[in-house]
């Protein structure tokens, strides 16, 4: 009986070690993805701000042409 209990415990511990390993790998992958998405978001915000500035500049230029 004692051997069976020990064997079950060993299997359970092995399963837990495997689960922890998988979770660590998944966590690492998710962190890398998050970093990538944060960088992409920053780039998109920068591009949006640049486009906004250009459009505002064009509007100002067109308004100045109207009054000339």
PDB file of N, CA, C, O and CB in Angstrom:
ATOM      1  N   UNK A   1       0.828  -1.197   0.000  1.00  0.00           N
ATOM      2  CA  UNK A   1       0.000   0.000   0.000  1.00  0.00           C
ATOM      3  C   UNK A   1       0.869   1.256   0.000  1.00  0.00           C
ATOM      4  O   UNK A   1       0.582   2.217  -0.714  1.00  0.00           O
ATOM      5  CB  UNK A   1      -0.940   0.001   1.212  1.00  0.00           C
ATOM      6  N   UNK A   2       1.915   1.241   0.793  1.00  0.00           N
ATOM      7  CA  UNK A   2       2.795   2.393   0.900  1.00  0.00           C
ATOM      8  C   UNK A   2       3.476   2.701  -0.432  1.00  0.00           C
ATOM      9  O   UNK A   2       3.635   3.867  -0.794  1.00  0.00           O
ATOM     10  CB  UNK A   2       3.838   2.155   1.979  1.00  0.00           C
ATOM     11  N   UNK A   3       3.878   1.660  -1.158  1.00  0.00           N
ATOM     12  CA  UNK A   3       4.511   1.841  -2.465  1.00  0.00           C
ATOM     13  C   UNK A   3       3.548   2.480  -3.463  1.00  0.00           C
ATOM     14  O   UNK A   3       3.950   3.333  -4.255  1.00  0.00           O
ATOM     15  CB  UNK A   3       5.009   0.495  -3.006  1.00  0.00           C
ATOM     16  N   UNK A   4       2.292   2.076  -3.428  1.00  0.00           N
ATOM     17  CA  UNK A   4       1.292   2.654  -4.333  1.00  0.00           C
ATOM     18  C   UNK A   4       1.087   4.136  -4.027  1.00  0.00           C
ATOM     19  O   UNK A   4       1.004   4.957  -4.941  1.00  0.00           O
ATOM     20  CB  UNK A   4      -0.050   1.894  -4.217  1.00  0.00           C
ATOM     21  N   UNK A   5       1.008   4.471  -2.760  1.00  0.00           N
ATOM     22  CA  UNK A   5       0.833   5.874  -2.366  1.00  0.00           C
ATOM     23  C   UNK A   5       2.032   6.710  -2.811  1.00  0.00           C
ATOM     24  O   UNK A   5       1.878   7.822  -3.316  1.00  0.00           O
ATOM     25  CB  UNK A   5       0.641   5.990  -0.837  1.00  0.00           C
ATOM     26  N   UNK A   6       3.208   6.164  -2.616  1.00  0.00           N
ATOM     27  CA  UNK A   6       4.417   6.871  -3.033  1.00  0.00           C
ATOM     28  C   UNK A   6       4.455   7.055  -4.551  1.00  0.00           C
ATOM     29  O   UNK A   6       4.841   8.111  -5.051  1.00  0.00           O
ATOM     30  CB  UNK A   6       5.665   6.112  -2.563  1.00  0.00           C
ATOM     31  N   UNK A   7       4.055   6.028  -5.260  1.00  0.00           N
ATOM     32  CA  UNK A   7       4.044   6.096  -6.727  1.00  0.00           C
ATOM     33  C   UNK A   7       3.042   7.153  -7.199  1.00  0.00           C
ATOM     34  O   UNK A   7       3.342   7.937  -8.099  1.00  0.00           O
ATOM     35  CB  UNK A   7       3.695   4.710  -7.337  1.00  0.00           C
ATOM     36  N   UNK A   8       1.858   7.172  -6.595  1.00  0.00           N
ATOM     37  CA  UNK A   8       0.847   8.180  -6.953  1.00  0.00           C
ATOM     38  C   UNK A   8       1.366   9.588  -6.658  1.00  0.00           C
ATOM     39  O   UNK A   8       1.173  10.512  -7.449  1.00  0.00           O
ATOM     40  CB  UNK A   8      -0.474   7.925  -6.180  1.00  0.00           C
ATOM     41  N   UNK A   9       2.020   9.734  -5.524  1.00  0.00           N
ATOM     42  CA  UNK A   9       2.586  11.034  -5.154  1.00  0.00           C
ATOM     43  C   UNK A   9       3.672  11.441  -6.142  1.00  0.00           C
ATOM     44  O   UNK A   9       3.756  12.601  -6.545  1.00  0.00           O
ATOM     45  CB  UNK A   9       3.156  10.992  -3.722  1.00  0.00           C
ATOM     46  N   UNK A  10       4.487  10.492  -6.519  1.00  0.00           N
ATOM     47  CA  UNK A  10       5.551  10.777  -7.492  1.00  0.00           C
ATOM     48  C   UNK A  10       4.961  11.222  -8.828  1.00  0.00           C
ATOM     49  O   UNK A  10       5.440  12.179  -9.436  1.00  0.00           O
ATOM     50  CB  UNK A  10       6.443   9.535  -7.697  1.00  0.00           C
ATOM     51  N   UNK A  11       3.939  10.539  -9.273  1.00  0.00           N
ATOM     52  CA  UNK A  11       3.270  10.904 -10.533  1.00  0.00           C
ATOM     53  C   UNK A  11       2.657  12.293 -10.424  1.00  0.00           C
ATOM     54  O   UNK A  11       2.755  13.105 -11.343  1.00  0.00           O
ATOM     55  CB  UNK A  11       2.178   9.867 -10.896  1.00  0.00           C
ATOM     56  N   UNK A  12       2.030  12.548  -9.297  1.00  0.00           N
ATOM     57  CA  UNK A  12       1.398  13.870  -9.080  1.00  0.00           C
ATOM     58  C   UNK A  12       2.438  14.984  -9.063  1.00  0.00           C
ATOM     59  O   UNK A  12       2.219  16.049  -9.642  1.00  0.00           O
ATOM     60  CB  UNK A  12       0.605  13.881  -7.753  1.00  0.00           C
ATOM     61  N   UNK A  13       3.562  14.745  -8.406  1.00  0.00           N
ATOM     62  CA  UNK A  13       4.638  15.741  -8.372  1.00  0.00           C
ATOM     63  C   UNK A  13       5.201  15.956  -9.777  1.00  0.00           C
ATOM     64  O   UNK A  13       5.449  17.095 -10.174  1.00  0.00           O
ATOM     65  CB  UNK A  13       5.764  15.299  -7.400  1.00  0.00           C
ATOM     66  N   UNK A  14       5.401  14.894 -10.518  1.00  0.00           N
ATOM     67  CA  UNK A  14       5.879  15.008 -11.901  1.00  0.00           C
ATOM     68  C   UNK A  14       4.893  15.814 -12.755  1.00  0.00           C
ATOM     69  O   UNK A  14       5.299  16.653 -13.558  1.00  0.00           O
ATOM     70  CB  UNK A  14       6.092  13.605 -12.515  1.00  0.00           C
ATOM     71  N   UNK A  15       3.607  15.551 -12.574  1.00  0.00           N
ATOM     72  CA  UNK A  15       2.579  16.309 -13.307  1.00  0.00           C
ATOM     73  C   UNK A  15       2.638  17.792 -12.955  1.00  0.00           C
ATOM     74  O   UNK A  15       2.532  18.650 -13.831  1.00  0.00           O
ATOM     75  CB  UNK A  15       1.174  15.753 -12.999  1.00  0.00           C
ATOM     76  N   UNK A  16       2.808  18.085 -11.676  1.00  0.00           N
ATOM     77  CA  UNK A  16       2.894  19.482 -11.236  1.00  0.00           C
ATOM     78  C   UNK A  16       4.140  20.164 -11.786  1.00  0.00           C
ATOM     79  O   UNK A  16       4.082  21.320 -12.204  1.00  0.00           O
ATOM     80  CB  UNK A  16       2.892  19.560  -9.709  1.00  0.00           C
ATOM     81  N   UNK A  17       5.254  19.463 -11.789  1.00  0.00           N
ATOM     82  CA  UNK A  17       6.490  20.021 -12.354  1.00  0.00           C
ATOM     83  C   UNK A  17       6.300  20.319 -13.836  1.00  0.00           C
ATOM     84  O   UNK A  17       6.722  21.364 -14.330  1.00  0.00           O
ATOM     85  CB  UNK A  17       7.679  19.047 -12.150  1.00  0.00           C
ATOM     86  N   UNK A  18       5.666  19.397 -14.531  1.00  0.00           N
ATOM     87  CA  UNK A  18       5.395  19.596 -15.959  1.00  0.00           C
ATOM     88  C   UNK A  18       4.472  20.809 -16.168  1.00  0.00           C
ATOM     89  O   UNK A  18       4.712  21.625 -17.058  1.00  0.00           O
ATOM     90  CB  UNK A  18       4.755  18.319 -16.571  1.00  0.00           C
ATOM     91  N   UNK A  19       3.432  20.922 -15.357  1.00  0.00           N
ATOM     92  CA  UNK A  19       2.494  22.045 -15.476  1.00  0.00           C
ATOM     93  C   UNK A  19       3.204  23.367 -15.203  1.00  0.00           C
ATOM     94  O   UNK A  19       2.980  24.348 -15.911  1.00  0.00           O
ATOM     95  CB  UNK A  19       1.308  21.868 -14.503  1.00  0.00           C
ATOM     96  N   UNK A  20       4.049  23.397 -14.193  1.00  0.00           N
ATOM     97  CA  UNK A  20       4.788  24.624 -13.870  1.00  0.00           C
ATOM     98  C   UNK A  20       5.720  25.004 -15.025  1.00  0.00           C
ATOM     99  O   UNK A  20       5.825  26.177 -15.383  1.00  0.00           O
ATOM    100  CB  UNK A  20       5.603  24.442 -12.559  1.00  0.00           C
ATOM    101  N   UNK A  21       6.378  24.027 -15.591  1.00  0.00           N
ATOM    102  CA  UNK A  21       7.274  24.284 -16.727  1.00  0.00           C
ATOM    103  C   UNK A  21       6.502  24.872 -17.900  1.00  0.00           C
ATOM    104  O   UNK A  21       6.946  25.843 -18.513  1.00  0.00           O
ATOM    105  CB  UNK A  21       7.987  22.987 -17.162  1.00  0.00           C
ATOM    106  N   UNK A  22       5.351  24.291 -18.214  1.00  0.00           N
ATOM    107  CA  UNK A  22       4.529  24.807 -19.311  1.00  0.00           C
ATOM    108  C   UNK A  22       4.047  26.223 -19.022  1.00  0.00           C
ATOM    109  O   UNK A  22       4.053  27.078 -19.908  1.00  0.00           O
ATOM    110  CB  UNK A  22       3.332  23.888 -19.557  1.00  0.00           C
ATOM    111  N   UNK A  23       3.632  26.469 -17.793  1.00  0.00           N
ATOM    112  CA  UNK A  23       3.155  27.805 -17.427  1.00  0.00           C
ATOM    113  C   UNK A  23       4.270  28.847 -17.503  1.00  0.00           C
ATOM    114  O   UNK A  23       4.038  29.982 -17.919  1.00  0.00           O
ATOM    115  CB  UNK A  23       2.562  27.784 -16.020  1.00  0.00           C
ATOM    116  N   UNK A  24       5.475  28.460 -17.101  1.00  0.00           N
ATOM    117  CA  UNK A  24       6.618  29.376 -17.205  1.00  0.00           C
ATOM    118  C   UNK A  24       6.901  29.725 -18.661  1.00  0.00           C
ATOM    119  O   UNK A  24       7.150  30.886 -18.984  1.00  0.00           O
ATOM    120  CB  UNK A  24       7.870  28.756 -16.557  1.00  0.00           C
ATOM    121  N   UNK A  25       6.865  28.725 -19.540  1.00  0.00           N
ATOM    122  CA  UNK A  25       7.092  28.958 -20.966  1.00  0.00           C
ATOM    123  C   UNK A  25       6.001  29.852 -21.553  1.00  0.00           C
ATOM    124  O   UNK A  25       6.281  30.772 -22.321  1.00  0.00           O
ATOM    125  CB  UNK A  25       7.148  27.625 -21.725  1.00  0.00           C
ATOM    126  N   UNK A  26       4.762  29.567 -21.180  1.00  0.00           N
ATOM    127  CA  UNK A  26       3.649  30.376 -21.675  1.00  0.00           C
ATOM    128  C   UNK A  26       3.761  31.810 -21.160  1.00  0.00           C
ATOM    129  O   UNK A  26       3.524  32.760 -21.907  1.00  0.00           O
ATOM    130  CB  UNK A  26       2.301  29.758 -21.251  1.00  0.00           C
ATOM    131  N   UNK A  27       4.115  31.965 -19.910  1.00  0.00           N
ATOM    132  CA  UNK A  27       4.269  33.291 -19.318  1.00  0.00           C
ATOM    133  C   UNK A  27       5.364  34.077 -20.038  1.00  0.00           C
ATOM    134  O   UNK A  27       5.199  35.263 -20.325  1.00  0.00           O
ATOM    135  CB  UNK A  27       4.592  33.177 -17.816  1.00  0.00           C
ATOM    136  N   UNK A  28       6.473  33.414 -20.325  1.00  0.00           N
ATOM    137  CA  UNK A  28       7.572  34.073 -21.036  1.00  0.00           C
ATOM    138  C   UNK A  28       7.111  34.523 -22.420  1.00  0.00           C
ATOM    139  O   UNK A  28       7.390  35.647 -22.838  1.00  0.00           O
ATOM    140  CB  UNK A  28       8.790  33.126 -21.157  1.00  0.00           C
ATOM    141  N   UNK A  29       6.407  33.644 -23.128  1.00  0.00           N
ATOM    142  CA  UNK A  29       5.908  33.978 -24.465  1.00  0.00           C
ATOM    143  C   UNK A  29       4.925  35.145 -24.401  1.00  0.00           C
ATOM    144  O   UNK A  29       4.957  36.029 -25.257  1.00  0.00           O
ATOM    145  CB  UNK A  29       5.233  32.753 -25.112  1.00  0.00           C
ATOM    146  N   UNK A  30       4.063  35.152 -23.402  1.00  0.00           N
ATOM    147  CA  UNK A  30       3.093  36.235 -23.263  1.00  0.00           C
ATOM    148  C   UNK A  30       3.779  37.566 -22.940  1.00  0.00           C
ATOM    149  O   UNK A  30       3.371  38.617 -23.435  1.00  0.00           O
ATOM    150  CB  UNK A  30       2.076  35.893 -22.173  1.00  0.00           C
ATOM    151  N   UNK A  31       4.804  37.514 -22.122  1.00  0.00           N
ATOM    152  CA  UNK A  31       5.548  38.739 -21.797  1.00  0.00           C
ATOM    153  C   UNK A  31       6.236  39.301 -23.038  1.00  0.00           C
ATOM    154  O   UNK A  31       6.236  40.513 -23.257  1.00  0.00           O
ATOM    155  CB  UNK A  31       6.591  38.462 -20.695  1.00  0.00           C
ATOM    156  N   UNK A  32       6.817  38.425 -23.843  1.00  0.00           N
ATOM    157  CA  UNK A  32       7.453  38.872 -25.078  1.00  0.00           C
ATOM    158  C   UNK A  32       6.424  39.476 -26.032  1.00  0.00           C
ATOM    159  O   UNK A  32       6.676  40.501 -26.665  1.00  0.00           O
ATOM    160  CB  UNK A  32       8.184  37.706 -25.756  1.00  0.00           C
ATOM    161  N   UNK A  33       5.274  38.835 -26.126  1.00  0.00           N
ATOM    162  CA  UNK A  33       4.196  39.351 -26.989  1.00  0.00           C
ATOM    163  C   UNK A  33       3.724  40.706 -26.487  1.00  0.00           C
ATOM    164  O   UNK A  33       3.483  41.616 -27.280  1.00  0.00           O
ATOM    165  CB  UNK A  33       3.007  38.359 -27.041  1.00  0.00           C
ATOM    166  N   UNK A  34       3.594  40.842 -25.179  1.00  0.00           N
ATOM    167  CA  UNK A  34       3.164  42.106 -24.594  1.00  0.00           C
ATOM    168  C   UNK A  34       4.170  43.216 -24.919  1.00  0.00           C
ATOM    169  O   UNK A  34       3.782  44.320 -25.301  1.00  0.00           O
ATOM    170  CB  UNK A  34       2.993  41.963 -23.066  1.00  0.00           C
ATOM    171  N   UNK A  35       5.451  42.916 -24.766  1.00  0.00           N
ATOM    172  CA  UNK A  35       6.481  43.904 -25.094  1.00  0.00           C
ATOM    173  C   UNK A  35       6.381  44.327 -26.553  1.00  0.00           C
ATOM    174  O   UNK A  35       6.495  45.509 -26.876  1.00  0.00           O
ATOM    175  CB  UNK A  35       7.880  43.341 -24.804  1.00  0.00           C
ATOM    176  N   UNK A  36       6.169  43.356 -27.423  1.00  0.00           N
ATOM    177  CA  UNK A  36       6.038  43.633 -28.843  1.00  0.00           C
ATOM    178  C   UNK A  36       4.821  44.517 -29.118  1.00  0.00           C
ATOM    179  O   UNK A  36       4.904  45.467 -29.897  1.00  0.00           O
ATOM    180  CB  UNK A  36       5.935  42.325 -29.630  1.00  0.00           C
ATOM    181  N   UNK A  37       3.702  44.208 -28.483  1.00  0.00           N
ATOM    182  CA  UNK A  37       2.483  44.984 -28.692  1.00  0.00           C
ATOM    183  C   UNK A  37       2.610  46.396 -28.131  1.00  0.00           C
ATOM    184  O   UNK A  37       2.099  47.346 -28.725  1.00  0.00           O
ATOM    185  CB  UNK A  37       1.296  44.277 -28.054  1.00  0.00           C
ATOM    186  N   UNK A  38       3.285  46.541 -26.995  1.00  0.00           N
ATOM    187  CA  UNK A  38       3.504  47.867 -26.418  1.00  0.00           C
ATOM    188  C   UNK A  38       4.361  48.710 -27.371  1.00  0.00           C
ATOM    189  O   UNK A  38       4.071  49.885 -27.598  1.00  0.00           O
ATOM    190  CB  UNK A  38       4.186  47.753 -25.019  1.00  0.00           C
ATOM    191  N   UNK A  39       5.406  48.109 -27.921  1.00  0.00           N
ATOM    192  CA  UNK A  39       6.266  48.822 -28.869  1.00  0.00           C
ATOM    193  C   UNK A  39       5.486  49.198 -30.130  1.00  0.00           C
ATOM    194  O   UNK A  39       5.620  50.308 -30.644  1.00  0.00           O
ATOM    195  CB  UNK A  39       7.493  47.962 -29.238  1.00  0.00           C
ATOM    196  N   UNK A  40       4.677  48.269 -30.617  1.00  0.00           N
ATOM    197  CA  UNK A  40       3.860  48.546 -31.811  1.00  0.00           C
ATOM    198  C   UNK A  40       2.867  49.669 -31.540  1.00  0.00           C
ATOM    199  O   UNK A  40       2.651  50.534 -32.389  1.00  0.00           O
ATOM    200  CB  UNK A  40       3.108  47.276 -32.261  1.00  0.00           C
ATOM    201  N   UNK A  41       2.269  49.651 -30.363  1.00  0.00           N
ATOM    202  CA  UNK A  41       1.311  50.700 -29.978  1.00  0.00           C
ATOM    203  C   UNK A  41       2.000  52.064 -29.948  1.00  0.00           C
ATOM    204  O   UNK A  41       1.456  53.050 -30.446  1.00  0.00           O
ATOM    205  CB  UNK A  41       0.681  50.387 -28.594  1.00  0.00           C
ATOM    206  N   UNK A  42       3.185  52.117 -29.369  1.00  0.00           N
ATOM    207  CA  UNK A  42       3.933  53.377 -29.296  1.00  0.00           C
ATOM    208  C   UNK A  42       4.252  53.889 -30.700  1.00  0.00           C
ATOM    209  O   UNK A  42       4.153  55.085 -30.975  1.00  0.00           O
ATOM    210  CB  UNK A  42       5.237  53.191 -28.484  1.00  0.00           C
ATOM    211  N   UNK A  43       4.635  52.972 -31.577  1.00  0.00           N
ATOM    212  CA  UNK A  43       4.926  53.350 -32.959  1.00  0.00           C
ATOM    213  C   UNK A  43       3.675  53.896 -33.659  1.00  0.00           C
ATOM    214  O   UNK A  43       3.745  54.895 -34.375  1.00  0.00           O
ATOM    215  CB  UNK A  43       5.483  52.143 -33.734  1.00  0.00           C
ATOM    216  N   UNK A  44       2.547  53.242 -33.450  1.00  0.00           N
ATOM    217  CA  UNK A  44       1.296  53.692 -34.068  1.00  0.00           C
ATOM    218  C   UNK A  44       0.860  55.049 -33.522  1.00  0.00           C
ATOM    219  O   UNK A  44       0.372  55.896 -34.271  1.00  0.00           O
ATOM    220  CB  UNK A  44       0.189  52.660 -33.840  1.00  0.00           C
ATOM    221  N   UNK A  45       1.035  55.251 -32.229  1.00  0.00           N
ATOM    222  CA  UNK A  45       0.702  56.553 -31.633  1.00  0.00           C
ATOM    223  C   UNK A  45       1.578  57.641 -32.253  1.00  0.00           C
ATOM    224  O   UNK A  45       1.096  58.725 -32.580  1.00  0.00           O
ATOM    225  CB  UNK A  45       0.886  56.521 -30.083  1.00  0.00           C
ATOM    226  N   UNK A  46       2.865  57.342 -32.411  1.00  0.00           N
ATOM    227  CA  UNK A  46       3.781  58.314 -33.015  1.00  0.00           C
ATOM    228  C   UNK A  46       3.375  58.639 -34.447  1.00  0.00           C
ATOM    229  O   UNK A  46       3.367  59.802 -34.851  1.00  0.00           O
ATOM    230  CB  UNK A  46       5.219  57.782 -32.986  1.00  0.00           C
ATOM    231  N   UNK A  47       3.036  57.595 -35.217  1.00  0.00           N
ATOM    232  CA  UNK A  47       2.599  57.816 -36.604  1.00  0.00           C
ATOM    233  C   UNK A  47       1.307  58.618 -36.660  1.00  0.00           C
ATOM    234  O   UNK A  47       1.145  59.483 -37.520  1.00  0.00           O
ATOM    235  CB  UNK A  47       2.409  56.478 -37.323  1.00  0.00           C
ATOM    236  N   UNK A  48       0.395  58.334 -35.750  1.00  0.00           N
ATOM    237  CA  UNK A  48      -0.872  59.065 -35.705  1.00  0.00           C
ATOM    238  C   UNK A  48      -0.636  60.538 -35.389  1.00  0.00           C
ATOM    239  O   UNK A  48      -1.232  61.417 -36.010  1.00  0.00           O
ATOM    240  CB  UNK A  48      -1.816  58.445 -34.663  1.00  0.00           C
ATOM    241  N   UNK A  49       0.234  60.800 -34.424  1.00  0.00           N
ATOM    242  CA  UNK A  49       0.555  62.185 -34.070  1.00  0.00           C
ATOM    243  C   UNK A  49       1.212  62.909 -35.243  1.00  0.00           C
ATOM    244  O   UNK A  49       0.916  64.077 -35.495  1.00  0.00           O
ATOM    245  CB  UNK A  49       1.479  62.225 -32.840  1.00  0.00           C
ATOM    246  N   UNK A  50       2.095  62.228 -35.957  1.00  0.00           N
ATOM    247  CA  UNK A  50       2.741  62.820 -37.125  1.00  0.00           C
ATOM    248  C   UNK A  50       1.713  63.144 -38.203  1.00  0.00           C
ATOM    249  O   UNK A  50       1.747  64.225 -38.791  1.00  0.00           O
ATOM    250  CB  UNK A  50       3.815  61.877 -37.682  1.00  0.00           C
ATOM    251  N   UNK A  51       0.802  62.212 -38.463  1.00  0.00           N
ATOM    252  CA  UNK A  51      -0.247  62.446 -39.459  1.00  0.00           C
ATOM    253  C   UNK A  51      -1.141  63.606 -39.033  1.00  0.00           C
ATOM    254  O   UNK A  51      -1.516  64.440 -39.857  1.00  0.00           O
ATOM    255  CB  UNK A  51      -1.090  61.173 -39.668  1.00  0.00           C
ATOM    256  N   UNK A  52      -1.479  63.658 -37.760  1.00  0.00           N
ATOM    257  CA  UNK A  52      -2.313  64.748 -37.241  1.00  0.00           C
ATOM    258  C   UNK A  52      -1.616  66.093 -37.445  1.00  0.00           C
ATOM    259  O   UNK A  52      -2.239  67.065 -37.870  1.00  0.00           O
ATOM    260  CB  UNK A  52      -2.628  64.529 -35.741  1.00  0.00           C
ATOM    261  N   UNK A  53      -0.340  66.138 -37.143  1.00  0.00           N
ATOM    262  CA  UNK A  53       0.427  67.383 -37.319  1.00  0.00           C
ATOM    263  C   UNK A  53       0.453  67.798 -38.775  1.00  0.00           C
ATOM    264  O   UNK A  53       0.290  68.975 -39.096  1.00  0.00           O
ATOM    265  CB  UNK A  53       1.863  67.217 -36.798  1.00  0.00           C
ATOM    266  N   UNK A  54       0.659  66.832 -39.655  1.00  0.00           N
ATOM    267  CA  UNK A  54       0.692  67.145 -41.093  1.00  0.00           C
ATOM    268  C   UNK A  54      -0.664  67.652 -41.584  1.00  0.00           C
ATOM    269  O   UNK A  54      -0.728  68.618 -42.343  1.00  0.00           O
ATOM    270  CB  UNK A  54       1.109  65.902 -41.902  1.00  0.00           C
ATOM    271  N   UNK A  55      -1.738  67.009 -41.156  1.00  0.00           N
ATOM    272  CA  UNK A  55      -3.077  67.445 -41.575  1.00  0.00           C
ATOM    273  C   UNK A  55      -3.350  68.851 -41.053  1.00  0.00           C
ATOM    274  O   UNK A  55      -3.854  69.697 -41.792  1.00  0.00           O
ATOM    275  CB  UNK A  55      -4.167  66.460 -41.068  1.00  0.00           C
ATOM    276  N   UNK A  56      -3.025  69.108 -39.798  1.00  0.00           N
ATOM    277  CA  UNK A  56      -3.224  70.447 -39.238  1.00  0.00           C
ATOM    278  C   UNK A  56      -2.403  71.483 -40.000  1.00  0.00           C
ATOM    279  O   UNK A  56      -2.865  72.601 -40.231  1.00  0.00           O
ATOM    280  CB  UNK A  56      -2.849  70.469 -37.747  1.00  0.00           C
ATOM    281  N   UNK A  57      -1.193  71.112 -40.387  1.00  0.00           N
ATOM    282  CA  UNK A  57      -0.344  72.015 -41.156  1.00  0.00           C
ATOM    283  C   UNK A  57      -0.960  72.306 -42.526  1.00  0.00           C
ATOM    284  O   UNK A  57      -0.948  73.446 -42.989  1.00  0.00           O
ATOM    285  CB  UNK A  57       1.061  71.417 -41.321  1.00  0.00           C
ATOM    286  N   UNK A  58      -1.496  71.269 -43.167  1.00  0.00           N
ATOM    287  CA  UNK A  58      -2.145  71.462 -44.471  1.00  0.00           C
ATOM    288  C   UNK A  58      -3.368  72.356 -44.342  1.00  0.00           C
ATOM    289  O   UNK A  58      -3.594  73.229 -45.180  1.00  0.00           O
ATOM    290  CB  UNK A  58      -2.546  70.110 -45.081  1.00  0.00           C
ATOM    291  N   UNK A  59      -4.158  72.141 -43.296  1.00  0.00           N
ATOM    292  CA  UNK A  59      -5.352  72.970 -43.073  1.00  0.00           C
ATOM    293  C   UNK A  59      -4.944  74.421 -42.875  1.00  0.00           C
ATOM    294  O   UNK A  59      -5.548  75.325 -43.453  1.00  0.00           O
ATOM    295  CB  UNK A  59      -6.157  72.465 -41.848  1.00  0.00           C
ATOM    296  N   UNK A  60      -3.928  74.643 -42.066  1.00  0.00           N
ATOM    297  CA  UNK A  60      -3.436  76.011 -41.837  1.00  0.00           C
ATOM    298  C   UNK A  60      -2.959  76.628 -43.146  1.00  0.00           C
ATOM    299  O   UNK A  60      -3.249  77.789 -43.436  1.00  0.00           O
ATOM    300  CB  UNK A  60      -2.289  76.016 -40.796  1.00  0.00           C
ATOM    301  N   UNK A  61      -2.237  75.858 -43.920  1.00  0.00           N
ATOM    302  CA  UNK A  61      -1.731  76.339 -45.204  1.00  0.00           C
ATOM    303  C   UNK A  61      -2.900  76.689 -46.138  1.00  0.00           C
ATOM    304  O   UNK A  61      -2.882  77.736 -46.785  1.00  0.00           O
ATOM    305  CB  UNK A  61      -0.812  75.272 -45.859  1.00  0.00           C
ATOM    306  N   UNK A  62      -3.910  75.818 -46.208  1.00  0.00           N
ATOM    307  CA  UNK A  62      -5.060  76.077 -47.078  1.00  0.00           C
ATOM    308  C   UNK A  62      -5.831  77.309 -46.618  1.00  0.00           C
ATOM    309  O   UNK A  62      -6.285  78.101 -47.443  1.00  0.00           O
ATOM    310  CB  UNK A  62      -5.992  74.859 -47.110  1.00  0.00           C
ATOM    311  N   UNK A  63      -5.979  77.474 -45.307  1.00  0.00           N
ATOM    312  CA  UNK A  63      -6.666  78.663 -44.795  1.00  0.00           C
ATOM    313  C   UNK A  63      -5.897  79.925 -45.131  1.00  0.00           C
ATOM    314  O   UNK A  63      -6.500  80.952 -45.446  1.00  0.00           O
ATOM    315  CB  UNK A  63      -6.863  78.562 -43.285  1.00  0.00           C
ATOM    316  N   UNK A  64      -4.575  79.866 -45.069  1.00  0.00           N
ATOM    317  CA  UNK A  64      -3.774  81.047 -45.398  1.00  0.00           C
ATOM    318  C   UNK A  64      -3.858  81.362 -46.885  1.00  0.00           C
ATOM    319  O   UNK A  64      -3.762  82.524 -47.280  1.00  0.00           O
ATOM    320  CB  UNK A  64      -2.310  80.836 -44.986  1.00  0.00           C
ATOM    321  N   UNK A  65      -4.037  80.337 -47.709  1.00  0.00           N
ATOM    322  CA  UNK A  65      -4.198  80.570 -49.156  1.00  0.00           C
ATOM    323  C   UNK A  65      -5.551  81.227 -49.439  1.00  0.00           C
ATOM    324  O   UNK A  65      -5.664  82.040 -50.357  1.00  0.00           O
ATOM    325  CB  UNK A  65      -4.074  79.233 -49.946  1.00  0.00           C
ATOM    326  N   UNK A  66      -6.578  80.879 -48.655  1.00  0.00           N
ATOM    327  CA  UNK A  66      -7.908  81.468 -48.831  1.00  0.00           C
ATOM    328  C   UNK A  66      -7.891  82.961 -48.565  1.00  0.00           C
ATOM    329  O   UNK A  66      -8.527  83.736 -49.279  1.00  0.00           O
ATOM    330  CB  UNK A  66      -8.917  80.791 -47.911  1.00  0.00           C
ATOM    331  N   UNK A  67      -7.175  83.353 -47.557  1.00  0.00           N
ATOM    332  CA  UNK A  67      -7.172  84.753 -47.154  1.00  0.00           C
ATOM    333  C   UNK A  67      -6.212  85.598 -47.986  1.00  0.00           C
ATOM    334  O   UNK A  67      -6.247  86.826 -47.908  1.00  0.00           O
ATOM    335  CB  UNK A  67      -6.811  84.865 -45.695  1.00  0.00           C
ATOM    336  N   UNK A  68      -5.367  84.964 -48.771  1.00  0.00           N
ATOM    337  CA  UNK A  68      -4.403  85.714 -49.580  1.00  0.00           C
ATOM    338  C   UNK A  68      -5.021  86.301 -50.818  1.00  0.00           C
ATOM    339  O   UNK A  68      -4.334  86.960 -51.598  1.00  0.00           O
ATOM    340  CB  UNK A  68      -3.257  84.836 -49.970  1.00  0.00           C
TER     341      UNK A  68
END
